[in-house]
Amino acid sequence: MSEMTKIVDLLQTVVPAEVPLTVQSEVRVLEVLRIVKDPQLVTVMNLVAELVPPSTPATLKGLVKLLGALMRISGKAKSSHHDSITSVLTKLDATPDVNLTFGTFLSICQTLTSEKGSSLDEKQK
């Protein structure tokens, strides 16, 4: 069991699944789980967390837009990555946005960390 899997398991144990996720919590978890680990991208996420009011709910569309923006900033993304994120965002535009709970977000994180390469940086290589 990887360290990231252990952290996700711990978070799933101590934080009730129905607890609403805030943008600040979202950013911290993405960093702690090393889904985003490039220092420049972490700095950008931390800036986002500081600028957004602390009680701002995290949403599904917001998460995808954040990860897409980070991907574009990193400079490591290939055209296929850009095409993929554009496709996902187009599909999401046709659906209502939803606020994320810790349970939903941690499930997404679990999927992201179980993929080959556990960080956004590695997925773009």
Backbone atoms as SQL, in Angstrom:
CREATE TABLE atoms (id INTEGER PRIMARY KEY, chain TEXT, resi INTEGER, resn TEXT, atom TEXT, x REAL, y REAL, z REAL);
INSERT INTO atoms VALUES
  (1, 'A', 1, 'MET', 'N', 0.850, -1.178, 0.000),
  (2, 'A', 1, 'MET', 'CA', 0.000, 0.000, 0.000),
  (3, 'A', 1, 'MET', 'C', 0.895, 1.240, 0.000),
  (4, 'A', 2, 'SER', 'N', 0.666, 2.124, -0.962),
  (5, 'A', 2, 'SER', 'CA', 1.501, 3.317, -1.070),
  (6, 'A', 2, 'SER', 'C', 1.183, 4.322, 0.039),
  (7, 'A', 3, 'GLU', 'N', 2.115, 5.238, 0.236),
  (8, 'A', 3, 'GLU', 'CA', 1.926, 6.274, 1.244),
  (9, 'A', 3, 'GLU', 'C', 0.683, 7.114, 0.934),
  (10, 'A', 4, 'MET', 'N', 0.466, 7.415, -0.349),
  (11, 'A', 4, 'MET', 'CA', -0.686, 8.232, -0.741),
  (12, 'A', 4, 'MET', 'C', -1.997, 7.499, -0.464),
  (13, 'A', 5, 'THR', 'N', -2.008, 6.186, -0.702),
  (14, 'A', 5, 'THR', 'CA', -3.198, 5.382, -0.416),
  (15, 'A', 5, 'THR', 'C', -3.479, 5.387, 1.079),
  (16, 'A', 6, 'LYS', 'N', -2.430, 5.313, 1.878),
  (17, 'A', 6, 'LYS', 'CA', -2.602, 5.356, 3.337),
  (18, 'A', 6, 'LYS', 'C', -3.173, 6.698, 3.784),
  (19, 'A', 7, 'ILE', 'N', -2.708, 7.789, 3.167),
  (20, 'A', 7, 'ILE', 'CA', -3.222, 9.122, 3.525),
  (21, 'A', 7, 'ILE', 'C', -4.687, 9.247, 3.133),
  (22, 'A', 8, 'VAL', 'N', -5.038, 8.772, 1.934),
  (23, 'A', 8, 'VAL', 'CA', -6.448, 8.814, 1.510),
  (24, 'A', 8, 'VAL', 'C', -7.294, 7.986, 2.468),
  (25, 'A', 9, 'ASP', 'N', -6.830, 6.800, 2.818),
  (26, 'A', 9, 'ASP', 'CA', -7.561, 5.952, 3.759),
  (27, 'A', 9, 'ASP', 'C', -7.748, 6.650, 5.103),
  (28, 'A', 10, 'LEU', 'N', -6.707, 7.308, 5.585),
  (29, 'A', 10, 'LEU', 'CA', -6.791, 8.040, 6.849),
  (30, 'A', 10, 'LEU', 'C', -7.824, 9.154, 6.754),
  (31, 'A', 11, 'LEU', 'N', -7.758, 9.937, 5.680),
  (32, 'A', 11, 'LEU', 'CA', -8.723, 11.029, 5.500),
  (33, 'A', 11, 'LEU', 'C', -10.152, 10.497, 5.410),
  (34, 'A', 12, 'GLN', 'N', -10.334, 9.371, 4.725),
  (35, 'A', 12, 'GLN', 'CA', -11.666, 8.785, 4.618),
  (36, 'A', 12, 'GLN', 'C', -12.178, 8.301, 5.966),
  (37, 'A', 13, 'THR', 'N', -11.259, 7.968, 6.853),
  (38, 'A', 13, 'THR', 'CA', -11.643, 7.499, 8.181),
  (39, 'A', 13, 'THR', 'C', -11.994, 8.655, 9.111),
  (40, 'A', 14, 'VAL', 'N', -11.228, 9.732, 9.068),
  (41, 'A', 14, 'VAL', 'CA', -11.411, 10.807, 10.046),
  (42, 'A', 14, 'VAL', 'C', -12.359, 11.919, 9.590),
  (43, 'A', 15, 'VAL', 'N', -12.564, 12.054, 8.273),
  (44, 'A', 15, 'VAL', 'CA', -13.455, 13.104, 7.778),
  (45, 'A', 15, 'VAL', 'C', -14.705, 12.442, 7.216),
  (46, 'A', 16, 'PRO', 'N', -15.865, 12.719, 7.812),
  (47, 'A', 16, 'PRO', 'CA', -17.094, 12.120, 7.289),
  (48, 'A', 16, 'PRO', 'C', -17.287, 12.454, 5.802),
  (49, 'A', 17, 'ALA', 'N', -17.738, 11.473, 5.038),
  (50, 'A', 17, 'ALA', 'CA', -17.863, 11.601, 3.578),
  (51, 'A', 17, 'ALA', 'C', -18.774, 12.757, 3.165),
  (52, 'A', 18, 'GLU', 'N', -19.762, 13.069, 3.964),
  (53, 'A', 18, 'GLU', 'CA', -20.745, 14.101, 3.588),
  (54, 'A', 18, 'GLU', 'C', -20.305, 15.529, 3.927),
  (55, 'A', 19, 'VAL', 'N', -19.137, 15.691, 4.534),
  (56, 'A', 19, 'VAL', 'CA', -18.639, 17.023, 4.883),
  (57, 'A', 19, 'VAL', 'C', -18.345, 17.799, 3.597),
  (58, 'A', 20, 'PRO', 'N', -18.900, 19.020, 3.477),
  (59, 'A', 20, 'PRO', 'CA', -18.628, 19.818, 2.270),
  (60, 'A', 20, 'PRO', 'C', -17.139, 20.168, 2.165),
  (61, 'A', 21, 'LEU', 'N', -16.629, 20.103, 0.947),
  (62, 'A', 21, 'LEU', 'CA', -15.235, 20.418, 0.670),
  (63, 'A', 21, 'LEU', 'C', -15.121, 21.887, 0.293),
  (64, 'A', 22, 'THR', 'N', -14.121, 22.562, 0.829),
  (65, 'A', 22, 'THR', 'CA', -13.855, 23.948, 0.440),
  (66, 'A', 22, 'THR', 'C', -12.688, 23.964, -0.543),
  (67, 'A', 23, 'VAL', 'N', -12.556, 25.071, -1.250),
  (68, 'A', 23, 'VAL', 'CA', -11.441, 25.213, -2.184),
  (69, 'A', 23, 'VAL', 'C', -10.112, 25.106, -1.436),
  (70, 'A', 24, 'GLN', 'N', -10.037, 25.718, -0.262),
  (71, 'A', 24, 'GLN', 'CA', -8.788, 25.653, 0.506),
  (72, 'A', 24, 'GLN', 'C', -8.426, 24.215, 0.873),
  (73, 'A', 25, 'SER', 'N', -9.412, 23.441, 1.309),
  (74, 'A', 25, 'SER', 'CA', -9.148, 22.039, 1.643),
  (75, 'A', 25, 'SER', 'C', -8.758, 21.248, 0.406),
  (76, 'A', 26, 'GLU', 'N', -9.427, 21.528, -0.698),
  (77, 'A', 26, 'GLU', 'CA', -9.131, 20.864, -1.958),
  (78, 'A', 26, 'GLU', 'C', -7.660, 21.058, -2.344),
  (79, 'A', 27, 'VAL', 'N', -7.202, 22.294, -2.281),
  (80, 'A', 27, 'VAL', 'CA', -5.821, 22.623, -2.640),
  (81, 'A', 27, 'VAL', 'C', -4.841, 21.914, -1.716),
  (82, 'A', 28, 'ARG', 'N', -5.123, 21.920, -0.426),
  (83, 'A', 28, 'ARG', 'CA', -4.203, 21.281, 0.532),
  (84, 'A', 28, 'ARG', 'C', -4.101, 19.776, 0.279),
  (85, 'A', 29, 'VAL', 'N', -5.244, 19.154, 0.014),
  (86, 'A', 29, 'VAL', 'CA', -5.231, 17.709, -0.215),
  (87, 'A', 29, 'VAL', 'C', -4.494, 17.375, -1.512),
  (88, 'A', 30, 'LEU', 'N', -4.723, 18.151, -2.558),
  (89, 'A', 30, 'LEU', 'CA', -3.995, 17.916, -3.821),
  (90, 'A', 30, 'LEU', 'C', -2.487, 17.986, -3.620),
  (91, 'A', 31, 'GLU', 'N', -2.059, 18.887, -2.742),
  (92, 'A', 31, 'GLU', 'CA', -0.628, 19.008, -2.463),
  (93, 'A', 31, 'GLU', 'C', -0.127, 17.861, -1.587),
  (94, 'A', 32, 'VAL', 'N', -0.833, 17.577, -0.514),
  (95, 'A', 32, 'VAL', 'CA', -0.405, 16.529, 0.421),
  (96, 'A', 32, 'VAL', 'C', -0.340, 15.166, -0.271),
  (97, 'A', 33, 'LEU', 'N', -1.308, 14.907, -1.140),
  (98, 'A', 33, 'LEU', 'CA', -1.320, 13.627, -1.853),
  (99, 'A', 33, 'LEU', 'C', -0.364, 13.617, -3.042),
  (100, 'A', 34, 'ARG', 'N', 0.277, 14.749, -3.271),
  (101, 'A', 34, 'ARG', 'CA', 1.248, 14.901, -4.348),
  (102, 'A', 34, 'ARG', 'C', 0.636, 14.626, -5.723),
  (103, 'A', 35, 'ILE', 'N', -0.656, 14.900, -5.832),
  (104, 'A', 35, 'ILE', 'CA', -1.308, 14.864, -7.134),
  (105, 'A', 35, 'ILE', 'C', -0.751, 16.016, -7.958),
  (106, 'A', 36, 'VAL', 'N', -0.525, 17.122, -7.283),
  (107, 'A', 36, 'VAL', 'CA', 0.205, 18.252, -7.873),
  (108, 'A', 36, 'VAL', 'C', 1.415, 18.465, -6.980),
  (109, 'A', 37, 'LYS', 'N', 2.612, 18.306, -7.572),
  (110, 'A', 37, 'LYS', 'CA', 3.811, 18.420, -6.738),
  (111, 'A', 37, 'LYS', 'C', 4.866, 19.366, -7.285),
  (112, 'A', 38, 'ASP', 'N', 4.745, 19.785, -8.529),
  (113, 'A', 38, 'ASP', 'CA', 5.690, 20.740, -9.098),
  (114, 'A', 38, 'ASP', 'C', 5.650, 22.013, -8.249),
  (115, 'A', 39, 'PRO', 'N', 6.795, 22.500, -7.775),
  (116, 'A', 39, 'PRO', 'CA', 6.811, 23.674, -6.894),
  (117, 'A', 39, 'PRO', 'C', 6.090, 24.899, -7.467),
  (118, 'A', 40, 'GLN', 'N', 6.238, 25.142, -8.764),
  (119, 'A', 40, 'GLN', 'CA', 5.556, 26.285, -9.381),
  (120, 'A', 40, 'GLN', 'C', 4.036, 26.108, -9.321),
  (121, 'A', 41, 'LEU', 'N', 3.564, 24.906, -9.583),
  (122, 'A', 41, 'LEU', 'CA', 2.128, 24.644, -9.574),
  (123, 'A', 41, 'LEU', 'C', 1.572, 24.684, -8.153),
  (124, 'A', 42, 'VAL', 'N', 2.341, 24.202, -7.198),
  (125, 'A', 42, 'VAL', 'CA', 1.922, 24.269, -5.792),
  (126, 'A', 42, 'VAL', 'C', 1.812, 25.728, -5.355),
  (127, 'A', 43, 'THR', 'N', 2.753, 26.560, -5.788),
  (128, 'A', 43, 'THR', 'CA', 2.700, 27.994, -5.475),
  (129, 'A', 43, 'THR', 'C', 1.428, 28.614, -6.036),
  (130, 'A', 44, 'VAL', 'N', 1.098, 28.262, -7.266),
  (131, 'A', 44, 'VAL', 'CA', -0.131, 28.787, -7.889),
  (132, 'A', 44, 'VAL', 'C', -1.358, 28.318, -7.102),
  (133, 'A', 45, 'MET', 'N', -1.381, 27.045, -6.730),
  (134, 'A', 45, 'MET', 'CA', -2.526, 26.536, -5.946),
  (135, 'A', 45, 'MET', 'C', -2.630, 27.253, -4.611),
  (136, 'A', 46, 'ASN', 'N', -1.507, 27.485, -3.957),
  (137, 'A', 46, 'ASN', 'CA', -1.530, 28.172, -2.673),
  (138, 'A', 46, 'ASN', 'C', -2.027, 29.609, -2.815),
  (139, 'A', 47, 'LEU', 'N', -1.684, 30.255, -3.917),
  (140, 'A', 47, 'LEU', 'CA', -2.195, 31.595, -4.193),
  (141, 'A', 47, 'LEU', 'C', -3.709, 31.549, -4.345),
  (142, 'A', 48, 'VAL', 'N', -4.193, 30.566, -5.087),
  (143, 'A', 48, 'VAL', 'CA', -5.641, 30.395, -5.244),
  (144, 'A', 48, 'VAL', 'C', -6.298, 30.228, -3.873),
  (145, 'A', 49, 'ALA', 'N', -5.717, 29.385, -3.037),
  (146, 'A', 49, 'ALA', 'CA', -6.278, 29.126, -1.707),
  (147, 'A', 49, 'ALA', 'C', -6.304, 30.385, -0.844),
  (148, 'A', 50, 'GLU', 'N', -5.305, 31.247, -1.014),
  (149, 'A', 50, 'GLU', 'CA', -5.255, 32.492, -0.229),
  (150, 'A', 50, 'GLU', 'C', -6.243, 33.532, -0.743),
  (151, 'A', 51, 'LEU', 'N', -6.483, 33.557, -2.039),
  (152, 'A', 51, 'LEU', 'CA', -7.352, 34.572, -2.627),
  (153, 'A', 51, 'LEU', 'C', -8.840, 34.249, -2.507),
  (154, 'A', 52, 'VAL', 'N', -9.161, 32.976, -2.495),
  (155, 'A', 52, 'VAL', 'CA', -10.557, 32.554, -2.414),
  (156, 'A', 52, 'VAL', 'C', -11.000, 32.595, -0.953),
  (157, 'A', 53, 'PRO', 'N', -12.181, 33.159, -0.676),
  (158, 'A', 53, 'PRO', 'CA', -12.659, 33.165, 0.716),
  (159, 'A', 53, 'PRO', 'C', -12.671, 31.748, 1.306),
  (160, 'A', 54, 'PRO', 'N', -12.313, 31.616, 2.575),
  (161, 'A', 54, 'PRO', 'CA', -12.148, 30.298, 3.205),
  (162, 'A', 54, 'PRO', 'C', -13.366, 29.379, 3.116),
  (163, 'A', 55, 'SER', 'N', -14.555, 29.925, 3.075),
  (164, 'A', 55, 'SER', 'CA', -15.748, 29.073, 3.072),
  (165, 'A', 55, 'SER', 'C', -16.248, 28.743, 1.661),
  (166, 'A', 56, 'THR', 'N', -15.494, 29.123, 0.635),
  (167, 'A', 56, 'THR', 'CA', -15.927, 28.871, -0.740),
  (168, 'A', 56, 'THR', 'C', -15.990, 27.373, -1.013),
  (169, 'A', 57, 'PRO', 'N', -17.165, 26.886, -1.433),
  (170, 'A', 57, 'PRO', 'CA', -17.268, 25.453, -1.706),
  (171, 'A', 57, 'PRO', 'C', -16.497, 25.049, -2.959),
  (172, 'A', 58, 'ALA', 'N', -15.901, 23.893, -2.905),
  (173, 'A', 58, 'ALA', 'CA', -15.225, 23.323, -4.075),
  (174, 'A', 58, 'ALA', 'C', -16.291, 22.636, -4.925),
  (175, 'A', 59, 'THR', 'N', -16.161, 22.792, -6.238),
  (176, 'A', 59, 'THR', 'CA', -17.127, 22.176, -7.146),
  (177, 'A', 59, 'THR', 'C', -16.406, 21.260, -8.126),
  (178, 'A', 60, 'LEU', 'N', -17.180, 20.393, -8.755),
  (179, 'A', 60, 'LEU', 'CA', -16.605, 19.475, -9.729),
  (180, 'A', 60, 'LEU', 'C', -16.005, 20.239, -10.908),
  (181, 'A', 61, 'LYS', 'N', -16.756, 21.191, -11.449),
  (182, 'A', 61, 'LYS', 'CA', -16.237, 21.974, -12.568),
  (183, 'A', 61, 'LYS', 'C', -15.010, 22.783, -12.141),
  (184, 'A', 62, 'GLY', 'N', -15.039, 23.307, -10.941),
  (185, 'A', 62, 'GLY', 'CA', -13.898, 24.068, -10.430),
  (186, 'A', 62, 'GLY', 'C', -12.652, 23.210, -10.326),
  (187, 'A', 63, 'LEU', 'N', -12.815, 21.972, -9.864),
  (188, 'A', 63, 'LEU', 'CA', -11.671, 21.056, -9.758),
  (189, 'A', 63, 'LEU', 'C', -11.077, 20.776, -11.133),
  (190, 'A', 64, 'VAL', 'N', -11.938, 20.485, -12.107),
  (191, 'A', 64, 'VAL', 'CA', -11.438, 20.176, -13.449),
  (192, 'A', 64, 'VAL', 'C', -10.778, 21.413, -14.061),
  (193, 'A', 65, 'LYS', 'N', -11.381, 22.580, -13.847),
  (194, 'A', 65, 'LYS', 'CA', -10.784, 23.812, -14.378),
  (195, 'A', 65, 'LYS', 'C', -9.438, 24.106, -13.706),
  (196, 'A', 66, 'LEU', 'N', -9.357, 23.882, -12.396),
  (197, 'A', 66, 'LEU', 'CA', -8.102, 24.097, -11.685),
  (198, 'A', 66, 'LEU', 'C', -7.014, 23.167, -12.216),
  (199, 'A', 67, 'LEU', 'N', -7.318, 21.888, -12.321),
  (200, 'A', 67, 'LEU', 'CA', -6.322, 20.936, -12.817),
  (201, 'A', 67, 'LEU', 'C', -5.949, 21.245, -14.267),
  (202, 'A', 68, 'GLY', 'N', -6.935, 21.666, -15.065),
  (203, 'A', 68, 'GLY', 'CA', -6.653, 22.045, -16.452),
  (204, 'A', 68, 'GLY', 'C', -5.750, 23.257, -16.539),
  (205, 'A', 69, 'ALA', 'N', -6.022, 24.256, -15.710),
  (206, 'A', 69, 'ALA', 'CA', -5.187, 25.469, -15.707),
  (207, 'A', 69, 'ALA', 'C', -3.771, 25.148, -15.250),
  (208, 'A', 70, 'LEU', 'N', -3.639, 24.299, -14.251),
  (209, 'A', 70, 'LEU', 'CA', -2.310, 23.903, -13.781),
  (210, 'A', 70, 'LEU', 'C', -1.561, 23.139, -14.871),
  (211, 'A', 71, 'MET', 'N', -2.294, 22.291, -15.576),
  (212, 'A', 71, 'MET', 'CA', -1.677, 21.537, -16.662),
  (213, 'A', 71, 'MET', 'C', -1.130, 22.489, -17.721),
  (214, 'A', 72, 'ARG', 'N', -1.910, 23.499, -18.044),
  (215, 'A', 72, 'ARG', 'CA', -1.473, 24.454, -19.070),
  (216, 'A', 72, 'ARG', 'C', -0.280, 25.287, -18.605),
  (217, 'A', 73, 'ILE', 'N', -0.251, 25.641, -17.346),
  (218, 'A', 73, 'ILE', 'CA', 0.855, 26.423, -16.794),
  (219, 'A', 73, 'ILE', 'C', 2.147, 25.619, -16.774),
  (220, 'A', 74, 'SER', 'N', 2.040, 24.335, -16.534),
  (221, 'A', 74, 'SER', 'CA', 3.244, 23.509, -16.337),
  (222, 'A', 74, 'SER', 'C', 4.142, 23.472, -17.563),
  (223, 'A', 75, 'GLY', 'N', 3.609, 23.617, -18.738),
  (224, 'A', 75, 'GLY', 'CA', 4.431, 23.573, -19.931),
  (225, 'A', 75, 'GLY', 'C', 4.843, 22.165, -20.343),
  (226, 'A', 76, 'LYS', 'N', 4.512, 21.176, -19.538),
  (227, 'A', 76, 'LYS', 'CA', 4.859, 19.791, -19.861),
  (228, 'A', 76, 'LYS', 'C', 3.741, 19.079, -20.618),
  (229, 'A', 77, 'ALA', 'N', 2.591, 19.719, -20.705),
  (230, 'A', 77, 'ALA', 'CA', 1.442, 19.077, -21.334),
  (231, 'A', 77, 'ALA', 'C', 1.595, 19.016, -22.843),
  (232, 'A', 78, 'LYS', 'N', 1.171, 17.902, -23.385),
  (233, 'A', 78, 'LYS', 'CA', 1.182, 17.711, -24.831),
  (234, 'A', 78, 'LYS', 'C', -0.174, 18.142, -25.382),
  (235, 'A', 79, 'SER', 'N', -0.272, 18.244, -26.693),
  (236, 'A', 79, 'SER', 'CA', -1.536, 18.664, -27.302),
  (237, 'A', 79, 'SER', 'C', -2.658, 17.695, -26.956),
  (238, 'A', 80, 'SER', 'N', -2.341, 16.425, -26.791),
  (239, 'A', 80, 'SER', 'CA', -3.380, 15.449, -26.424),
  (240, 'A', 80, 'SER', 'C', -3.950, 15.748, -25.036),
  (241, 'A', 81, 'HIS', 'N', -3.118, 16.241, -24.121),
  (242, 'A', 81, 'HIS', 'CA', -3.599, 16.620, -22.794),
  (243, 'A', 81, 'HIS', 'C', -4.555, 17.806, -22.897),
  (244, 'A', 82, 'HIS', 'N', -4.166, 18.789, -23.713),
  (245, 'A', 82, 'HIS', 'CA', -5.029, 19.957, -23.909),
  (246, 'A', 82, 'HIS', 'C', -6.357, 19.548, -24.527),
  (247, 'A', 83, 'ASP', 'N', -6.303, 18.675, -25.520),
  (248, 'A', 83, 'ASP', 'CA', -7.524, 18.202, -26.175),
  (249, 'A', 83, 'ASP', 'C', -8.416, 17.454, -25.183),
  (250, 'A', 84, 'SER', 'N', -7.798, 16.655, -24.350),
  (251, 'A', 84, 'SER', 'CA', -8.546, 15.865, -23.370),
  (252, 'A', 84, 'SER', 'C', -9.254, 16.762, -22.356),
  (253, 'A', 85, 'ILE', 'N', -8.542, 17.735, -21.812),
  (254, 'A', 85, 'ILE', 'CA', -9.158, 18.611, -20.806),
  (255, 'A', 85, 'ILE', 'C', -10.231, 19.486, -21.439),
  (256, 'A', 86, 'THR', 'N', -10.019, 19.919, -22.678),
  (257, 'A', 86, 'THR', 'CA', -11.031, 20.708, -23.378),
  (258, 'A', 86, 'THR', 'C', -12.293, 19.882, -23.588),
  (259, 'A', 87, 'SER', 'N', -12.117, 18.625, -23.936),
  (260, 'A', 87, 'SER', 'CA', -13.254, 17.724, -24.134),
  (261, 'A', 87, 'SER', 'C', -14.037, 17.529, -22.839),
  (262, 'A', 88, 'VAL', 'N', -13.323, 17.305, -21.754),
  (263, 'A', 88, 'VAL', 'CA', -13.976, 17.109, -20.455),
  (264, 'A', 88, 'VAL', 'C', -14.745, 18.371, -20.057),
  (265, 'A', 89, 'LEU', 'N', -14.119, 19.530, -20.217),
  (266, 'A', 89, 'LEU', 'CA', -14.781, 20.791, -19.857),
  (267, 'A', 89, 'LEU', 'C', -16.008, 21.045, -20.719),
  (268, 'A', 90, 'THR', 'N', -15.938, 20.710, -22.002),
  (269, 'A', 90, 'THR', 'CA', -17.093, 20.876, -22.883),
  (270, 'A', 90, 'THR', 'C', -18.249, 20.002, -22.417),
  (271, 'A', 91, 'LYS', 'N', -17.948, 18.779, -22.054),
  (272, 'A', 91, 'LYS', 'CA', -18.989, 17.866, -21.552),
  (273, 'A', 91, 'LYS', 'C', -19.561, 18.374, -20.230),
  (274, 'A', 92, 'LEU', 'N', -18.700, 18.900, -19.362),
  (275, 'A', 92, 'LEU', 'CA', -19.161, 19.404, -18.074),
  (276, 'A', 92, 'LEU', 'C', -20.031, 20.647, -18.230),
  (277, 'A', 93, 'ASP', 'N', -19.762, 21.455, -19.258),
  (278, 'A', 93, 'ASP', 'CA', -20.560, 22.669, -19.479),
  (279, 'A', 93, 'ASP', 'C', -22.031, 22.341, -19.701),
  (280, 'A', 94, 'ALA', 'N', -22.301, 21.159, -20.211),
  (281, 'A', 94, 'ALA', 'CA', -23.672, 20.765, -20.506),
  (282, 'A', 94, 'ALA', 'C', -24.406, 20.213, -19.284),
  (283, 'A', 95, 'THR', 'N', -23.716, 20.112, -18.164),
  (284, 'A', 95, 'THR', 'CA', -24.341, 19.566, -16.959),
  (285, 'A', 95, 'THR', 'C', -24.266, 20.593, -15.829),
  (286, 'A', 96, 'PRO', 'N', -25.202, 20.507, -14.890),
  (287, 'A', 96, 'PRO', 'CA', -25.124, 21.420, -13.743),
  (288, 'A', 96, 'PRO', 'C', -23.900, 21.102, -12.887),
  (289, 'A', 97, 'ASP', 'N', -23.319, 22.142, -12.317),
  (290, 'A', 97, 'ASP', 'CA', -22.169, 21.953, -11.436),
  (291, 'A', 97, 'ASP', 'C', -22.662, 21.427, -10.094),
  (292, 'A', 98, 'VAL', 'N', -21.798, 20.731, -9.393),
  (293, 'A', 98, 'VAL', 'CA', -22.147, 20.210, -8.071),
  (294, 'A', 98, 'VAL', 'C', -21.038, 20.540, -7.086),
  (295, 'A', 99, 'ASN', 'N', -21.443, 20.831, -5.859),
  (296, 'A', 99, 'ASN', 'CA', -20.464, 21.019, -4.796),
  (297, 'A', 99, 'ASN', 'C', -19.886, 19.659, -4.433),
  (298, 'A', 100, 'LEU', 'N', -18.601, 19.644, -4.158),
  (299, 'A', 100, 'LEU', 'CA', -17.941, 18.398, -3.779),
  (300, 'A', 100, 'LEU', 'C', -17.995, 18.201, -2.275),
  (301, 'A', 101, 'THR', 'N', -18.121, 16.960, -1.883),
  (302, 'A', 101, 'THR', 'CA', -17.969, 16.585, -0.480),
  (303, 'A', 101, 'THR', 'C', -16.600, 15.913, -0.354),
  (304, 'A', 102, 'PHE', 'N', -16.157, 15.738, 0.884),
  (305, 'A', 102, 'PHE', 'CA', -14.880, 15.054, 1.069),
  (306, 'A', 102, 'PHE', 'C', -14.944, 13.644, 0.489),
  (307, 'A', 103, 'GLY', 'N', -16.067, 12.966, 0.670),
  (308, 'A', 103, 'GLY', 'CA', -16.194, 11.604, 0.151),
  (309, 'A', 103, 'GLY', 'C', -16.016, 11.539, -1.352),
  (310, 'A', 104, 'THR', 'N', -16.698, 12.421, -2.069),
  (311, 'A', 104, 'THR', 'CA', -16.590, 12.449, -3.527),
  (312, 'A', 104, 'THR', 'C', -15.181, 12.831, -3.954),
  (313, 'A', 105, 'PHE', 'N', -14.630, 13.867, -3.334),
  (314, 'A', 105, 'PHE', 'CA', -13.304, 14.348, -3.691),
  (315, 'A', 105, 'PHE', 'C', -12.235, 13.296, -3.413),
  (316, 'A', 106, 'LEU', 'N', -12.322, 12.635, -2.272),
  (317, 'A', 106, 'LEU', 'CA', -11.319, 11.622, -1.947),
  (318, 'A', 106, 'LEU', 'C', -11.410, 10.429, -2.896),
  (319, 'A', 107, 'SER', 'N', -12.602, 10.121, -3.387),
  (320, 'A', 107, 'SER', 'CA', -12.737, 9.064, -4.401),
  (321, 'A', 107, 'SER', 'C', -12.036, 9.470, -5.694),
  (322, 'A', 108, 'ILE', 'N', -12.191, 10.735, -6.077),
  (323, 'A', 108, 'ILE', 'CA', -11.499, 11.255, -7.258),
  (324, 'A', 108, 'ILE', 'C', -9.985, 11.184, -7.042),
  (325, 'A', 109, 'CYS', 'N', -9.544, 11.608, -5.868),
  (326, 'A', 109, 'CYS', 'CA', -8.107, 11.574, -5.548),
  (327, 'A', 109, 'CYS', 'C', -7.571, 10.148, -5.578),
  (328, 'A', 110, 'GLN', 'N', -8.365, 9.223, -5.073),
  (329, 'A', 110, 'GLN', 'CA', -7.954, 7.823, -5.060),
  (330, 'A', 110, 'GLN', 'C', -7.734, 7.337, -6.497),
  (331, 'A', 111, 'THR', 'N', -8.625, 7.721, -7.385),
  (332, 'A', 111, 'THR', 'CA', -8.481, 7.351, -8.787),
  (333, 'A', 111, 'THR', 'C', -7.231, 7.990, -9.381),
  (334, 'A', 112, 'LEU', 'N', -7.030, 9.271, -9.091),
  (335, 'A', 112, 'LEU', 'CA', -5.864, 9.967, -9.630),
  (336, 'A', 112, 'LEU', 'C', -4.552, 9.383, -9.120),
  (337, 'A', 113, 'THR', 'N', -4.502, 8.999, -7.853),
  (338, 'A', 113, 'THR', 'CA', -3.259, 8.462, -7.296),
  (339, 'A', 113, 'THR', 'C', -3.030, 7.008, -7.684),
  (340, 'A', 114, 'SER', 'N', -4.079, 6.294, -8.092),
  (341, 'A', 114, 'SER', 'CA', -3.897, 4.895, -8.464),
  (342, 'A', 114, 'SER', 'C', -3.497, 4.735, -9.926),
  (343, 'A', 115, 'GLU', 'N', -3.654, 5.799, -10.714),
  (344, 'A', 115, 'GLU', 'CA', -3.234, 5.763, -12.114),
  (345, 'A', 115, 'GLU', 'C', -1.709, 5.667, -12.171),
  (346, 'A', 116, 'LYS', 'N', -1.191, 5.218, -13.286),
  (347, 'A', 116, 'LYS', 'CA', 0.269, 5.165, -13.452),
  (348, 'A', 116, 'LYS', 'C', 0.827, 6.576, -13.328),
  (349, 'A', 117, 'GLY', 'N', 1.745, 6.773, -12.427),
  (350, 'A', 117, 'GLY', 'CA', 2.280, 8.112, -12.142),
  (351, 'A', 117, 'GLY', 'C', 1.284, 8.795, -11.220),
  (352, 'A', 118, 'SER', 'N', 1.676, 9.076, -10.013),
  (353, 'A', 118, 'SER', 'CA', 0.736, 9.581, -9.027),
  (354, 'A', 118, 'SER', 'C', 0.653, 11.097, -8.952),
  (355, 'A', 119, 'SER', 'N', 1.191, 11.777, -9.942),
  (356, 'A', 119, 'SER', 'CA', 1.078, 13.230, -9.880),
  (357, 'A', 119, 'SER', 'C', 0.760, 13.795, -11.241),
  (358, 'A', 120, 'LEU', 'N', 0.225, 14.989, -11.236),
  (359, 'A', 120, 'LEU', 'CA', -0.094, 15.700, -12.468),
  (360, 'A', 120, 'LEU', 'C', 1.158, 15.858, -13.311),
  (361, 'A', 121, 'ASP', 'N', 2.287, 16.114, -12.679),
  (362, 'A', 121, 'ASP', 'CA', 3.549, 16.294, -13.391),
  (363, 'A', 121, 'ASP', 'C', 3.931, 15.021, -14.143),
  (364, 'A', 122, 'GLU', 'N', 3.829, 13.866, -13.481),
  (365, 'A', 122, 'GLU', 'CA', 4.220, 12.612, -14.101),
  (366, 'A', 122, 'GLU', 'C', 3.258, 12.204, -15.208),
  (367, 'A', 123, 'LYS', 'N', 1.976, 12.522, -15.069),
  (368, 'A', 123, 'LYS', 'CA', 0.987, 12.159, -16.077),
  (369, 'A', 123, 'LYS', 'C', 1.234, 12.922, -17.375),
  (370, 'A', 124, 'GLN', 'N', 1.908, 14.063, -17.302),
  (371, 'A', 124, 'GLN', 'CA', 2.109, 14.885, -18.480),
  (372, 'A', 124, 'GLN', 'C', 3.364, 14.509, -19.244),
  (373, 'A', 125, 'LYS', 'N', 4.134, 13.589, -18.752),
  (374, 'A', 125, 'LYS', 'CA', 5.386, 13.196, -19.433),
  (375, 'A', 125, 'LYS', 'C', 5.075, 12.301, -20.612);
